Structures are given as structure tokens and as C-alpha cells.
Amino acid sequence: MRNSSNLFATRQGIDNFTKDREVPPQSLRELVDGKYLREIPTDPLTGKKDWVPHFGTVVLDKGRTTFGIDDVDSRSEHNGW
């Protein structure tokens, strides 16, 4: 995976994990352990596997909410995504 596809794949892994398990992941390692990602992808802006997980309230079905990772961002100061 390269460039923005790394970000897309990670976000898709978070969404799929949350839908399947009805709870968001609490770490990016959970996505790998649960086979939602083969590995934590490299951030193309930093060249490292150093994504910053964003934690927030996630709305599940029927208005239920829970707390966990809902997105990731680059650690780079030049983050234009």
C-alpha cells in the first residue's frame, strides 16, 4: 500500500472492525491481530508506522454509542488530508 491508499485501508479497517464487532478498536494493533490489516501501514508523510489514532464517540446501530478509535491522522506537520 502506498500514499493515500494506506490511510484509506486503515480507515476501512477501523470501520469494518467496528461493524463486525460492534465496538471500535482501542489500538491499531487490534486491527492487525483481528486480521483487518496485514500490518500497520507506513505513513507516506513520515515514512514510519506512526499514525495518530483519534478516539471519539462512535455511533452504532439503533443509536447506541461507544468510545474508541474512529479515525487516524498523520503525525506529519505537513498533513494535508
Secondary structure, 3 states (H helix, E strand, C coil): CCCHHHHHHHHHHHHHHHHHHCCCCCCHHHHHHCCCCCCCCCECCCCECCCEEEEEEEECHHHCEEEEEEEEECCCCCCCC
